[in-house]
Amino acid sequence: MSLEWLICWSGSLDRLRDFIGTGIQSVRDCNTAALGTVAFLLAMFVWYCYHIGREQPRAYVSVNSLMQGGDLNSLQNGYAHCHSPECMRCAHNDGLNQKLYHNLQEYAKRYSWSGMGRIHKGIREQGRYLSSRPSIQKPEVFFLPDLPTTPYFSREAQKHDVELLERNFPTILCEFEALYKAFSNCSLPQGWKVNSSPSGEWLTFFLVNQGMCVPRNCRKCPRTYRLLGSLRTCVGNNVFGNACISVLTPGTVIAEHYGPTNIRIRCHLGLKTPSNCELVVGGEPQCWAEGRCLLFDDSFLHTAFHGGPPDEGPRVIFMVDLWHPNVAAAERQALDFIFAPGR
């Protein structure tokens, strides 16, 4: 038995020696230039991964910080900013891009850098992007590069959510009418917010405000709030996500302004649409229609007005923010992390 084992072991060593010798000869016969190219590409890949993880974003002066001086501190194109420290859009934060880059690095450590190219590029070059954008589109907080831009989107962009909202038009309208009855008892019922406008009254009733649920308001519109959970592309987990009822009284004009980002598209579902009411985005006017959704990119310069007679009542829409259709799933997850409320 021992002799047979020794013979087998000796044969195995011979085969191993032949295998190693063949491998060495193959390397010697291989094209030296090809090996050098492969080694160089491998070294470049390792360097790139290290560079991405260590690079800091370039400093820039944010759009909001430029507004700190003079009258621009409270008014831009007639549009007032709230200056709330909790407001991602209105708070003046010179170190915003550093904070965003820190959040991106933290996300990548927990998950992956895969698919983060556009976000990394956007944070690193944010100042250049915002300063070089044409005046028709200037998001105030974050610009994601290489997204198709257009003032209005077709219904097909988010077909499922558009159709779901329109099917539930009677439900949303019913809950709004129950809310609006309270106006007969007091000037401004609890939960409603008055927004700045050059003329008239612009009122909003938020169910979700900058990614945060408003529990008291949601309890007053339970079916509408539950509907938000059925939307596939609702921006509900970061500060760019909102859902509210918006009311314009006759004679109201909303001054031209820009939204905070281009990663979302804003959806308006018409609830009450009197005559002579228009939304103008990027210089293109559109009218609302009851029971129909209107999709637009609010990072474009936009305004709205209600020029109808007083006896026709207010213009009312249900507004919800949806993801831009060209923001990938991995990017959505990362942006939810980077722009999480309170982060």
C-alpha positions in Angstrom: 0.0 0.0 0.0 2.8 2.4 0.9 4.7 1.7 -2.3 1.6 2.4 -4.5 0.9 5.6 -2.6 4.6 6.7 -3.2 4.3 6.0 -6.9 1.1 8.0 -7.2 2.6 10.9 -5.3 5.7 10.9 -7.5 3.5 10.9 -10.6 1.5 13.9 -9.2 4.7 15.9 -8.6 5.8 15.2 -12.2 2.5 16.4 -13.6 2.6 19.6 -11.4 6.2 20.3 -12.5 5.1 19.9 -16.2 2.1 22.2 -15.6 4.2 25.0 -14.0 6.9 24.7 -16.7 4.2 25.0 -19.4 2.8 28.1 -17.7 6.2 29.8 -17.5 6.9 29.0 -21.1 3.5 30.5 -22.1 4.3 33.7 -20.3 7.7 33.9 -22.0 6.1 33.4 -25.4 3.4 36.0 -24.8 3.7 39.4 -26.5 5.6 41.7 -24.1 3.7 44.8 -25.4 0.3 43.2 -24.7 1.4 42.3 -21.1 2.6 45.9 -20.6 -0.7 47.3 -21.9 -2.8 45.1 -19.6 -0.6 46.0 -16.6 -0.9 49.7 -17.5 -4.7 49.6 -17.7 -4.9 47.7 -14.4 -2.8 50.4 -12.7 -4.9 53.2 -14.2 -8.1 51.5 -13.0 -6.7 51.2 -9.4 -5.6 54.8 -9.5 -9.0 56.0 -10.7 -10.8 54.2 -8.0 -8.5 55.7 -5.4 -8.8 59.2 -7.0 -12.6 59.0 -7.0 -12.7 58.1 -3.3 -10.3 60.8 -2.2 -11.1 63.8 -4.4 -12.8 66.8 -2.8 -15.3 68.9 -4.7 -14.3 72.3 -6.0 -15.3 75.2 -3.9 -17.9 77.5 -5.4 -20.2 80.3 -4.4 -23.8 78.9 -4.3 -26.7 80.6 -5.9 -28.3 81.1 -2.5 -25.2 82.8 -1.1 -25.2 85.3 -4.0 -28.6 86.4 -2.8 -27.4 87.4 0.7 -26.7 91.0 -0.2 -29.1 93.9 -0.5 -32.7 93.5 -1.5 -32.0 90.1 -3.0 -31.9 88.8 0.5 -35.6 88.5 0.5 -36.7 88.8 -3.1 -35.7 87.3 -6.4 -37.8 88.3 -9.4 -40.5 89.2 -6.9 -40.4 85.8 -5.3 -39.8 85.8 -1.6 -37.6 83.2 0.1 -38.4 82.0 3.6 -34.9 81.9 5.1 -35.9 79.0 7.3 -32.8 77.1 8.6 -34.8 73.8 7.9 -35.5 74.7 4.3 -33.0 73.1 1.9 -34.0 75.6 -0.8 -34.0 78.8 1.1 -31.3 78.4 3.7 -28.0 80.1 2.9 -25.4 77.4 3.1 -22.0 78.2 1.6 -20.7 74.8 2.5 -23.5 72.9 0.9 -21.4 71.2 -1.8 -18.9 70.0 0.8 -21.8 68.5 2.8 -23.2 66.9 -0.2 -19.9 65.3 -1.1 -19.5 64.0 2.4 -22.9 62.4 2.1 -22.0 60.9 -1.3 -18.8 59.4 0.2 -20.7 58.0 3.1 -23.3 56.4 0.7 -20.6 54.9 -1.4 -18.9 53.3 1.6 -22.1 51.7 2.7 -23.2 50.6 -0.7 -21.2 51.2 -3.9 -19.7 53.8 -6.3 -21.4 52.0 -9.1 -23.7 54.3 -11.1 -22.6 57.4 -9.1 -20.8 59.0 -12.0 -23.4 61.7 -12.8 -24.0 62.5 -9.1 -20.3 62.8 -8.4 -19.8 65.0 -11.4 -22.8 67.1 -10.5 -21.6 67.8 -6.9 -18.0 68.4 -8.0 -18.9 70.8 -10.8 -22.0 72.3 -9.3 -20.8 75.9 -9.3 -19.8 75.7 -13.0 -23.1 74.1 -14.0 -25.3 76.6 -12.2 -23.3 79.7 -13.3 -23.2 78.5 -17.0 -26.9 77.5 -17.2 -29.0 79.6 -19.5 -31.3 81.9 -17.6 -34.4 79.9 -18.7 -33.3 77.0 -16.4 -31.4 77.6 -13.2 -32.1 75.1 -10.4 -31.3 76.8 -7.1 -29.9 73.9 -5.1 -28.7 70.9 -7.2 -28.3 70.3 -10.9 -27.8 66.8 -12.2 -25.9 66.9 -15.5 -26.8 65.1 -18.7 -30.5 64.9 -18.1 -32.8 65.7 -21.0 -34.3 69.1 -20.5 -37.7 70.3 -21.6 -40.2 72.6 -19.9 -43.1 70.2 -20.2 -43.3 66.4 -20.2 -45.8 64.2 -22.0 -48.1 62.0 -20.0 -46.2 59.0 -21.1 -43.2 60.1 -19.0 -44.9 58.7 -15.9 -47.9 57.0 -17.4 -48.8 54.8 -14.4 -48.8 57.6 -11.9 -50.6 60.0 -14.1 -53.4 57.5 -14.8 -53.6 56.6 -11.1 -54.0 60.2 -10.1 -56.6 60.9 -12.7 -58.6 57.9 -11.7 -58.7 59.2 -8.2 -59.6 62.7 -9.2 -63.1 62.5 -7.5 -61.6 61.3 -4.2 -59.0 64.1 -4.1 -61.6 66.7 -5.0 -64.0 65.5 -2.4 -61.4 65.8 0.4 -60.4 69.2 -0.8 -64.0 70.5 -0.7 -64.3 69.2 2.8 -61.2 71.1 3.8 -62.3 74.3 2.0 -65.5 74.5 3.9 -63.5 75.5 6.9 -62.7 78.8 5.3 -66.3 80.0 6.0 -65.5 79.7 9.8 -62.1 81.5 9.9 -59.8 83.4 7.7 -57.0 80.8 7.5 -57.8 77.3 8.9 -55.1 75.3 10.6 -52.8 73.5 8.2 -53.0 76.1 5.4 -50.0 78.2 4.5 -50.0 81.6 2.8 -47.2 82.0 0.2 -45.8 85.2 -1.1 -47.2 86.7 -4.3 -47.3 90.1 -5.9 -51.1 90.1 -5.9 -53.9 88.0 -4.7 -53.7 85.0 -2.4 -51.7 81.8 -3.0 -52.5 79.1 -0.4 -51.0 75.6 0.1 -52.0 72.6 2.2 -49.1 70.2 2.4 -49.4 66.5 3.0 -45.6 66.1 2.4 -43.3 69.1 2.7 -39.7 68.7 1.6 -39.8 64.9 2.2 -41.5 65.1 5.6 -45.0 64.0 6.2 -47.3 66.5 7.8 -49.4 64.2 10.1 -52.1 66.7 11.1 -52.8 67.5 7.4 -52.6 63.8 6.3 -55.3 62.9 8.8 -57.6 65.4 7.2 -57.0 63.8 3.7 -56.5 60.1 4.5 -57.4 58.7 1.1 -55.3 61.2 -0.8 -52.3 60.5 1.5 -52.7 56.7 1.0 -52.8 57.3 -2.7 -49.3 58.7 -2.6 -48.0 55.3 -1.4 -49.4 53.8 -4.6 -47.4 56.1 -6.9 -44.3 54.4 -8.3 -42.3 57.5 -8.9 -43.3 59.8 -6.1 -40.3 61.7 -4.6 -41.1 60.9 -1.0 -37.8 60.3 0.8 -35.7 63.4 0.2 -36.1 67.2 0.6 -37.1 67.7 -3.0 -40.4 65.8 -2.6 -43.6 67.5 -1.9 -47.3 66.8 -2.2 -49.9 69.5 -1.5 -53.1 71.2 -2.6 -52.4 74.6 -4.1 -55.1 77.3 -4.3 -55.0 80.6 -6.3 -57.7 83.1 -5.7 -58.9 85.3 -8.6 -56.4 88.0 -9.4 -53.4 86.1 -8.0 -50.1 86.2 -9.8 -47.1 84.0 -8.8 -43.9 85.8 -9.6 -41.4 84.0 -11.9 -39.0 81.8 -10.0 -36.9 78.6 -10.3 -37.4 75.3 -8.5 -34.5 73.8 -6.5 -33.5 70.9 -8.8 -33.9 69.2 -12.2 -34.1 65.6 -10.8 -37.9 65.8 -10.5 -40.8 66.6 -12.6 -43.8 68.4 -11.0 -47.2 67.0 -11.6 -50.4 69.2 -11.3 -53.7 67.5 -11.2 -56.5 70.0 -12.0 -59.2 70.0 -9.3 -60.9 73.4 -10.1 -59.8 75.3 -13.2 -61.7 78.5 -14.0 -61.2 80.4 -17.2 -58.1 82.5 -17.9 -55.8 80.5 -15.6 -52.4 79.7 -17.0 -49.1 78.1 -16.1 -46.1 79.4 -18.0 -42.8 77.3 -17.9 -39.8 78.4 -19.9 -41.9 80.9 -21.7 -44.5 78.3 -22.9 -48.0 78.8 -21.6 -50.3 75.8 -20.7 -53.8 75.6 -19.2 -54.9 73.2 -16.5 -57.9 71.0 -17.0 -60.1 69.4 -14.3 -59.2 65.7 -13.8 -56.1 65.9 -16.0 -52.4 66.0 -15.1 -49.9 68.5 -16.3 -46.2 67.6 -16.0 -43.4 70.1 -16.1 -39.8 70.7 -15.0 -40.0 73.4 -12.4 -36.2 74.1 -12.5 -37.2 76.2 -15.6 -38.3 79.8 -15.0 -42.0 79.5 -14.4 -45.0 81.5 -13.2 -48.8 81.0 -12.8 -51.7 83.3 -12.6 -55.5 83.3 -12.1 -57.0 86.1 -14.3 -60.6 84.8 -14.2 -63.5 86.7 -12.6 -64.2 86.4 -8.9 -67.5 84.6 -9.3 -65.7 81.6 -10.9 -63.9 80.9 -7.6 -60.3 79.8 -7.0 -58.0 77.7 -9.2 -57.2 74.5 -7.3 -54.6 71.8 -8.2 -53.2 68.8 -6.4 -49.4 68.9 -6.8 -47.0 66.0 -6.3 -43.3 65.7 -7.2 -42.3 62.7 -9.4 -38.8 61.5 -10.4 -37.4 62.7 -13.7 -37.8 59.6 -15.9 -34.1 59.6 -16.8 -32.8 59.4 -13.3 -31.7 55.8 -12.8 -32.9 53.6 -9.9 -29.4 53.6 -8.3 -29.2 57.4 -8.6 -32.6 57.7 -7.0 -31.5 55.6 -4.0 -28.3 57.7 -3.6 -30.1 61.0 -3.9 -32.6 59.9 -1.3 -29.6 59.2 1.0 -27.7 62.4 0.2 -30.7 64.7 0.4 -32.6 62.9 3.2 -34.6 65.3 5.4 -32.5 66.5 8.4 -29.2 65.2 7.0 
